[in-house]
């Protein structure tokens, strides 16, 4: 039984060794010419003016919830639409309940003002 897993173990050891070798070669042979331009922050083109541990606005989380709502909807609607003939009425009702829950979440977001970009 153990001999069935030997090729996988050999593959993992060779892959890890090869990856380590390539990383070491890149570190040893790679050019190191740091200057002020390369070491400057590359976020928005200017230095940070606030602490990185600042609190986020609640609207950020509301937009994240909105993204999850639409992402889940698309992720579940495509396989459902493909197999609609096989799952029948039960699948149609189940998807209706699912979409109803998502609509309730969308209405909650709308009432909280997440769609207003002031």
N, C-alpha and C positions, 0 to 999 in steps of 0.2 A: 504494500500500500504506500509506503514512504517513497519508494522509487518512482512513483508516478509524479511526485512533487519535486523531484530532483532537478528536472529541466527548468522549472519555474524559479527555484532557488538559485541555480546557476545564472539564469537570465538577470535576476535582481542584483546579484553580486557584480556581474559584469557591467550592468547599466550604472550601478552606483559608482563603481570604480572609474568607468569612462567619464561620467559626469564630474566626479571629483578631479580627475586628471585635466579635463578641459577647463574647469574653473581655476585650478592651480596654474595652468599655462597662461590663461588670460591675465591672472593677477601678476605673474612673474614677467611676462613679455609685453604686457600692455603699457602704452605710454602714460607717463605721469607728468603732466604739465599744468598744474593748477595755477589759476590766476584769479584776480578779484572778480572778473566777469563770470567765470565758471562757478565760483563759490557763492555768488549772490543768490538770494531767494528767487525762485521761479514760480510764483503763484499768480500774481496779477500784474507784475511789473514794478511793484513798489514794496517797500519794507512793511512788515506787519505793524499795525498801529494799536492793536489790542492784544490781550492775553489769549492764548490759544484755547484756554479752558473756559471761555465765556459761555454763557447760557444762550441757547438758541431760542428764537422766537417760536411761539406756539404754531404759527402758520407753517413753519417748516415741517412740523410733524403732521399737520393736517394735509399738506401736499403729499407727504409720504404715504399717508393712509389712502389718499385719493389714487395715487399710483398703484398701490396694492390692490385696490378695488378693481381698477380697469385691467391690471395685469392678470389677476385671477379670472376675471371674466373671459378674457381672450384665451387664457390657458385651458379653461374648461369648456368653452364653447366649441372649439374646433373639433376635438375628439367626439364630443356629443353630436355635432352635426354630421360627422362621418358615419357614426353608428346609430343614427336615429331610427332607421328601419328595423334594426335588431332589438332595440330596447323598448320600442312602442310607447304606449300611453304612460306607463310608469316613468319612463325616462323623460317624457315631456313634462309631466307634473313635477318631477324632481328638479328639473332645470328651471321650471317656473318658480318654485320655492327658493332655489338658489339665487336666481336673478332678483326675486323680491327682497331677499336679505341684502343684496348688493345695492338695490335702489334705496333701501332704508339708510344704509351707510352713506350713500351719495346725498340724500336729502339732509342728513345730519351735517355733513360737510358744508353743504350749501347754506344751511342755517347758521353755522358758525362763521361764515364769511371766508372760507378758504379759497373761493373762486374769485374774490375781489383782490386785485393787485394794486393796492394803494401805496 
